Amino acid sequence: MSHQSQPAPRGNTESKRDDQLTERFSSFAEKMKAAQLPPIAIDTFRYYYGKLLHGDTGYIDGNTAQPVNELPQLGDLADYHSAGKDALQRLVVIKLNGGLGTSMGMTGPKSLIEVKEGLSFLDIVAHQILHLRQESGARVPLVLMNSFNTHEESLAALSRYPEITSDVPLDFLQHKEPKIRVDDLSPVQWPEDEDKEWCPPGHGDIYPALISSGMLGQLLDAGYEYAFVSNIDNLGATVDEEILGYFAREEVPFLMEVTRRTPADRKGGHLAFNPEGRLLLREIAQCPPNEIDDFQDITRYRYFNTNNLWIHLPTLQRVLDEQGGLLGLPMIRNEKPVDPTQPNSPRVYQLETAMGLAISSFPNAQALDVPRTRFRPVKKSNDILVLWSDAYTLTDDYRIDLIDARNDEPLVELDDRYYAMFADLKERFPAGAPSLCHCNSLTVRGNVYFGANVGVHGDVTMTHEDDQPHWIAENSTLGKQ
């Protein structure tokens, strides 16, 4: 240890920085310990707080993020199907389930929203897993990464499927972390609602949470080698035996599914190479403000992350062991009001990481170009209405597919003033979605209610200026037939 105390100038600088960090972080450490957060969560937050304290913005500039032009494609992996069948017995499916539907006015788990034929996201995922087990004979457990807010309700919902239990627990919990005042970098105080003093650390928290919960050790002890991880609201993220076979046979440590960016994805995180030729993921919050135009150029940066990841669990354990449980993922610094319902409330930083950023942590990590059908997230009421409609069907194996008559989904844009909240959407479509099987696009501006059995054909724009409700009569047909 004597080499650490030698009076080199750099050592003195680093020592002062460490002393400053220790002093400034002490109030955060006390707060997190009082909330009974585990040491790995506190150490991880300390690492990112130190970056913030010493001026790290989290930006990744264009010199560091070089475009990726071509990638292997899912359509070329047919020869790996049998290898995938063999690997199913060693696969676990992990779904990120920590989110509340707050952006749609909900207070419970987003995964419990009804999306098709009376089934929620969670129902459909449970059926997918049970069908896969029945067809393959493999054990394939379902594991949820829940938050403190979603744990109880989600497990209660899964209790309707007693056969979903397996040889590992059904869930593990992600951590939480304090919000940081922008003006003095101290823990924010908000007595009106102390829960708002905390925030999730982003889904990059999956890696320390797997350790602190004991879940990673339990999976390895039970003989699971491969994890397929995805967002629970992406119903396109089903187990694909060809991808699994490729992942297993080629001994890939970390595989990210990406798909081609469209104009609608300009703000989404994109794939790039770092100067050493290793893949990286860059989110828009990590882009320097003067490079936003390049970031949003979908011809320059062609691929975005679907957040469907395949992870070799023994390799993950080894990498985490080598790095003391800290992957050191790039930081995402988000600035927001402490209370989102009060825009003038004190400004805070939320320090986050994204799980896809770990692609840079694994030598020989790869990305795979997959069809858009594997990325069907639900972010707004627009997306829910399309899933409710007859443009999509629920297959016998519980996949959500477009009907045969359609090559792409209808584009729906609903007025956020009247439809952004889930309760408002249900109120204005009391009989469910209109028929969209012959619809190219539907745009609704204004306070419009829809009766039963309304059909939409072609491109339809409805504008109702009066704030009073306007009803579309039942059995109406909108647009040209």
C-alpha positions in Angstrom: 0.0 0.0 0.0 3.0 2.3 0.3 2.9 3.4 -3.3 -0.4 5.1 -2.7 1.1 7.6 -0.2 4.0 8.8 -2.3 3.8 12.5 -2.9 3.3 12.5 -6.7 1.4 15.6 -7.9 -1.2 13.4 -9.6 -1.6 11.5 -6.4 -2.3 14.7 -4.5 -4.9 15.8 -7.0 -6.6 12.4 -7.0 -6.5 12.4 -3.2 -8.2 15.8 -3.0 -10.8 14.7 -5.5 -11.5 11.6 -3.4 -11.7 13.7 -0.2 -14.1 16.1 -1.8 -16.3 13.2 -3.1 -16.3 11.5 0.3 -17.4 14.8 2.0 -20.1 15.7 -0.6 -21.4 12.2 -0.8 -21.8 11.5 2.9 -25.4 12.9 3.0 -26.4 10.7 0.1 -24.8 7.6 1.7 -26.7 8.3 4.9 -30.0 8.7 3.0 -29.5 5.5 1.0 -28.5 3.5 4.1 -31.6 4.7 5.9 -33.6 3.5 3.0 -31.9 0.1 3.4 -30.3 0.1 0.0 -27.5 -2.5 -0.4 -23.8 -1.5 -0.5 -23.5 -2.2 -4.2 -26.3 0.3 -5.0 -24.6 2.9 -2.8 -21.2 2.3 -4.4 -22.6 2.4 -7.9 -24.4 5.7 -7.2 -21.2 7.1 -5.6 -19.3 6.3 -8.8 -21.7 8.3 -10.9 -22.1 11.1 -8.4 -18.3 11.5 -8.5 -18.5 11.9 -12.3 -21.2 14.6 -12.0 -19.3 16.4 -9.2 -16.1 16.6 -11.3 -17.9 17.9 -14.4 -18.7 14.8 -16.4 -21.7 15.6 -18.7 -22.0 12.1 -20.0 -21.6 13.4 -23.6 -20.1 11.1 -26.3 -19.0 13.1 -29.3 -19.1 12.1 -32.9 -15.3 11.4 -33.0 -16.0 8.7 -30.4 -19.2 7.4 -32.0 -18.4 6.2 -35.5 -21.2 4.9 -37.8 -21.9 1.2 -38.2 -22.8 0.4 -41.8 -23.5 -3.3 -42.1 -24.4 -6.1 -39.6 -25.4 -9.7 -39.6 -29.1 -10.2 -40.3 -31.7 -12.5 -38.6 -32.7 -13.8 -42.0 -29.3 -15.4 -42.4 -29.4 -17.5 -39.3 -31.7 -20.4 -40.4 -28.8 -22.9 -39.9 -28.8 -22.1 -36.2 -32.3 -23.3 -35.4 -31.4 -26.7 -34.0 -28.7 -25.2 -31.9 -31.3 -22.8 -30.4 -33.6 -25.7 -29.6 -30.7 -27.4 -27.7 -30.0 -24.2 -25.8 -33.5 -23.5 -24.6 -33.0 -25.7 -21.5 -30.4 -23.2 -20.4 -32.3 -20.0 -21.2 -34.0 -17.6 -18.8 -36.3 -14.8 -20.0 -36.0 -11.6 -18.0 -38.5 -8.8 -18.5 -38.0 -5.2 -17.3 -41.1 -4.5 -15.4 -40.3 -1.5 -13.2 -42.3 1.1 -14.9 -45.6 2.7 -13.8 -47.8 4.1 -16.5 -47.3 7.6 -15.1 -47.0 9.3 -18.5 -50.5 7.9 -19.2 -51.9 9.0 -15.8 -51.7 5.5 -14.2 -50.5 4.7 -10.7 -50.0 1.0 -11.2 -47.7 -1.2 -13.2 -47.8 -0.4 -16.9 -47.6 -4.1 -17.7 -51.1 -4.5 -16.3 -52.7 -2.3 -19.1 -55.1 -4.4 -21.2 -53.8 -4.6 -24.7 -55.5 -7.4 -26.6 -58.5 -9.6 -26.1 -58.8 -8.7 -22.4 -55.1 -9.6 -21.7 -52.5 -7.3 -20.3 -48.8 -7.2 -21.3 -48.0 -9.4 -18.3 -50.8 -11.9 -19.2 -49.5 -12.2 -22.8 -45.9 -12.7 -21.7 -46.9 -15.4 -19.2 -48.9 -17.2 -22.0 -45.9 -16.9 -24.3 -43.6 -18.6 -21.8 -46.1 -21.3 -20.9 -46.7 -22.1 -24.6 -42.9 -22.2 -25.3 -42.5 -24.7 -22.4 -45.3 -26.9 -23.6 -44.0 -26.9 -27.2 -40.3 -27.4 -26.5 -40.3 -29.3 -23.2 -37.7 -26.8 -21.9 -38.0 -25.3 -18.5 -37.5 -21.6 -19.5 -38.3 -19.5 -16.5 -39.9 -16.1 -16.6 -38.2 -13.5 -14.3 -39.3 -9.9 -13.8 -37.0 -7.1 -12.8 -39.6 -5.2 -10.7 -39.4 -1.9 -8.9 -40.7 -1.3 -5.4 -43.7 0.2 -7.1 -44.5 -2.8 -9.3 -43.5 -5.8 -7.2 -46.7 -6.6 -5.3 -49.2 -5.9 -8.0 -47.3 -7.8 -10.7 -46.8 -10.9 -8.6 -50.4 -10.8 -7.6 -51.3 -10.8 -11.3 -49.0 -13.7 -12.0 -50.6 -15.7 -9.3 -53.4 -16.4 -11.8 -50.8 -18.6 -13.5 -49.5 -21.0 -10.8 -47.7 -23.1 -13.4 -45.5 -20.1 -14.3 -43.3 -20.8 -11.2 -40.0 -22.4 -11.8 -36.7 -23.3 -10.0 -35.7 -19.7 -9.6 -37.7 -16.8 -8.0 -40.2 -14.9 -10.2 -38.7 -11.5 -9.7 -35.9 -9.4 -8.3 -36.0 -5.7 -7.4 -34.2 -2.8 -9.1 -32.7 -0.2 -6.8 -33.6 3.5 -6.4 -31.4 6.5 -5.9 -31.7 10.1 -4.6 -32.4 13.0 -7.0 -29.7 15.7 -6.9 -30.3 19.4 -6.8 -28.9 21.1 -9.8 -27.9 24.3 -8.0 -25.7 22.8 -5.3 -25.5 19.0 -6.0 -27.1 18.1 -2.7 -29.9 15.5 -2.1 -33.1 17.2 -2.9 -35.7 17.6 -0.1 -39.4 17.5 -1.1 -41.6 17.1 2.1 -44.8 17.4 0.0 -44.1 14.0 -1.4 -40.9 12.3 -0.1 -41.2 9.6 -2.8 -40.4 12.2 -5.4 -36.9 12.6 -3.8 -36.1 9.3 -5.3 -35.8 8.0 -8.9 -34.9 4.8 -10.7 -31.3 4.6 -11.9 -32.3 3.4 -15.4 -32.5 -0.1 -16.6 -28.7 -0.3 -16.5 -29.3 -1.0 -12.9 -30.1 -4.6 -13.9 -26.5 -5.6 -13.5 -25.9 -4.5 -9.8 -29.5 -5.6 -9.0 -28.8 -9.1 -10.3 -25.9 -9.3 -7.8 -27.5 -7.7 -4.8 -30.7 -9.7 -5.1 -28.7 -13.0 -5.4 -30.6 -13.7 -8.7 -27.4 -14.0 -10.8 -26.0 -16.6 -8.5 -29.3 -18.5 -8.3 -29.5 -18.6 -12.1 -26.0 -19.9 -12.5 -26.4 -22.5 -9.7 -29.5 -23.8 -11.5 -27.6 -24.2 -14.8 -28.9 -21.2 -16.8 -26.3 -19.9 -19.2 -28.2 -17.5 -21.4 -30.6 -14.6 -20.6 -32.9 -12.9 -23.1 -33.7 -9.5 -21.6 -36.3 -7.1 -23.0 -38.9 -4.5 -22.0 -42.3 -6.0 -21.0 -44.2 -3.5 -23.1 -42.4 -4.7 -26.3 -44.6 -7.6 -27.4 -42.4 -8.2 -30.4 -39.6 -9.4 -28.1 -40.3 -13.2 -28.1 -37.8 -16.0 -27.8 -36.3 -16.7 -31.3 -34.5 -20.0 -31.5 -32.4 -19.0 -34.4 -31.0 -16.0 -32.5 -30.5 -18.2 -29.5 -28.7 -20.8 -31.6 -26.4 -18.3 -33.1 -25.7 -16.7 -29.7 -24.9 -20.1 -28.1 -23.0 -21.8 -30.9 -20.8 -18.8 -31.8 -20.2 -18.2 -28.0 -21.1 -14.5 -28.2 -20.9 -12.9 -24.8 -23.4 -10.1 -25.4 -25.8 -9.6 -28.4 -27.9 -6.6 -29.0 -30.9 -6.7 -31.4 -31.0 -3.5 -33.5 -33.2 -2.5 -36.4 -33.1 0.2 -39.1 -33.9 3.7 -38.0 -36.8 5.5 -39.5 -37.6 9.2 -39.2 -39.7 8.3 -36.2 -36.6 7.0 -34.5 -34.4 10.1 -34.9 -34.3 10.6 -31.1 -33.7 7.0 -30.2 -30.3 5.6 -29.0 -28.2 4.5 -31.9 -25.4 2.0 -32.4 -21.8 3.1 -33.2 -18.2 2.0 -33.0 -15.7 3.6 -30.6 -12.2 4.4 -31.9 -10.9 1.0 -30.8 -13.6 -0.7 -33.0 -15.7 -1.9 -30.1 -19.5 -1.4 -30.4 -21.1 1.3 -28.2 -24.6 2.7 -27.7 -25.3 6.4 -27.6 -28.5 7.9 -26.2 -29.7 11.4 -27.2 -29.0 12.7 -23.7 -25.3 11.7 -24.3 -25.0 13.7 -27.5 -23.3 17.1 -27.3 -26.0 19.8 -28.2 -24.0 21.0 -31.2 -24.1 17.6 -32.8 -27.8 16.8 -32.5 -28.3 17.1 -36.3 -25.7 14.4 -36.9 -27.2 12.3 -34.1 -30.6 12.4 -35.8 -29.2 11.7 -39.3 -30.7 8.2 -39.9 -28.5 7.7 -43.0 -25.4 8.3 -41.0 -26.4 6.3 -37.9 -28.5 3.5 -39.4 -29.3 1.3 -36.4 -31.1 1.8 -33.1 -31.3 -0.4 -30.0 -34.5 -2.4 -29.6 -33.5 -3.1 -26.0 -33.7 -6.8 -26.8 -30.5 -8.2 -25.3 -28.9 -11.7 -25.1 -26.4 -12.1 -22.3 -24.1 -15.0 -21.5 -24.5 -15.2 -17.8 -21.1 -16.9 -16.9 -19.3 -14.1 -18.8 -21.4 -11.5 -17.0 -20.4 -12.9 -13.7 -16.8 -13.0 -14.6 -16.8 -9.4 -15.9 -18.6 -8.2 -12.8 -16.1 -10.0 -10.6 -13.2 -8.5 -12.4 -14.6 -5.0 -11.9 -15.8 -5.3 -8.4 -19.5 -5.4 -9.4 -19.3 -2.1 -11.2 -19.4 -2.2 -15.0 -18.8 1.6 -15.2 -21.4 2.2 -17.9 -21.5 5.6 -19.5 -23.6 8.0 -17.5 -26.8 9.6 -18.7 -27.5 12.9 -16.9 -31.2 14.0 -17.1 -32.4 17.3 -15.8 -36.0 17.6 -14.6 -38.2 19.3 -12.0 -38.3 17.3 -8.8 -42.1 17.0 -9.1 -43.0 16.5 -12.8 -46.6 17.8 -12.0 -45.0 21.1 -10.9 -42.8 22.4 -13.7 -41.5 25.2 -11.4 -40.4 22.9 -8.7 -36.6 22.7 -8.0 -34.5 21.4 -10.9 -32.8 18.1 -10.2 -30.4 15.7 -11.9 -31.3 12.1 -12.3 -28.3 10.0 -13.0 -29.2 7.0 -15.2 -27.6 4.2 -17.2 -29.1 2.1 -19.9 -28.6 -1.7 -20.0 -27.6 -1.6 -23.6 -24.6 0.6 -22.8 -23.0 -2.6 -21.5 -22.3 -3.6 -25.0 -19.0 -1.7 -24.6 -18.1 -3.7 -21.5 -17.8 -7.1 -23.3 -15.0 -7.9 -25.8 -16.4 -9.5 -28.9 -20.0 -8.2 -28.2 -22.1 -8.2 -31.3 -25.3 -6.6 -32.8 -27.8 -8.3 -35.0 -30.0 -6.5 -37.6 -33.6 -7.7 -36.9 -36.9 -6.9 -38.6 -39.1 -4.2 -37.1 -41.6 -6.9 -36.0 -39.3 -7.6 -33.0 -39.8 -4.0 -31.8 -43.4 -3.1 -31.0 -43.2 -0.9 -27.9 -46.1 0.9 -26.4 -45.2 4.4 -25.3 -48.4 6.4 -25.9 -52.2 6.0 -26.2 -51.7 5.9 -30.0 -49.8 2.7 -29.7 -52.5 1.1 -27.5 -55.3 2.0 -29.8 -53.5 0.3 -32.7 -52.9 -2.9 -30.7 -56.6 -2.9 -29.6 -57.7 -2.7 -33.2 -58.3 -5.4 -35.8 -55.0 -4.5 -37.6 -53.3 -6.9 -35.1 -54.2 -10.4 -34.1 -53.2 -12.6 -31.2 -51.8 -15.9 -32.6 -52.2 -19.3 -31.0 -48.7 -19.0 -29.6 -49.5 -15.6 -28.1 -47.6 -13.4 -30.5 -49.0 -10.1 -31.6 -48.9 -10.0 -35.4 -50.3 -7.8 -38.1 -53.1 -9.4 -40.0 -52.1 -11.0 -43.3 -53.7 -8.2 -45.3 -51.2 -5.6 -43.9 -47.5 -5.1 -44.5 -47.2 -2.3 -41.9 -49.3 -0.9 -39.1 -51.6 2.1 -39.5 -50.2 5.4 -38.3 -52.4 6.9 -35.5 -51.9 10.3 -34.0 -54.3 11.3 -31.2 -54.6 14.8 -29.7 -52.6 14.7 -26.5 -54.9 17.2 -24.9 -57.7 14.6 -24.9 -56.1 11.2 -25.3 -52.7 11.2 -23.5 -54.2 9.7 -20.3 -55.2 6.0 -20.4 -58.5 6.8 -18.7 -59.3 9.4 -21.3 -58.5 7.0 -24.1 -60.9 4.4 -22.7 -63.6 7.1 -22.1 -63.4 8.3 -25.8 -63.4 4.7 -27.2 -66.0 3.1 -24.8 -66.7 0.3 -27.3 -63.0 -0.3 -28.1 -60.9 0.6 -31.1 -62.4 1.4 -34.5 -61.7 -1.0 -37.3 -58.2 -0.1 -38.7 -57.6 -3.0 -40.9 -58.1 -0.8 -44.0 -56.6 2.3 -42.5 -53.3 3.9 -43.6 -53.4 6.8 -41.1 -55.8 8.3 -38.6 -55.2 11.8 -37.1 -57.6 13.1 -34.5 -57.5 16.7 -33.3 -60.0 17.8 -30.7 -62.4 16.2 -28.2 -63.8 13.4 -30.3 -65.7 10.3 -29.0 -66.1 7.1 -31.1 -69.2 4.9 -31.1 -69.2 1.2 -31.7 -68.3 -0.5 -35.0 -66.7 2.6 -36.6 -64.5 1.8 -39.6 -61.6 3.8 -40.9 -60.4 3.5 -44.5 -57.4 5.1 -46.1 -56.1 8.3 -44.7 -58.4 10.1 -42.3 -57.9 13.4 -40.4 -60.6 14.6 -38.0 -60.5 18.1 -36.6 -63.0 19.3 -34.0 -62.3 22.9 -32.8 -65.0 23.1 -30.1 -64.0 21.8 -26.7 -67.4 20.2 -26.3 -67.5 16.5 -27.1 -68.1 15.4 -30.7 -69.4 11.9 -31.2 -68.7 9.7 -34.2 -71.9 7.7 -34.5 -71.9 3.9 -34.2 -71.6 1.9 -37.5 -70.0 4.9 -39.2 -67.4 4.6 -41.9 -64.7 7.3 -42.2 -62.7 7.8 -45.3 -62.9 6.4 -48.8 -63.8 2.7 -49.2 
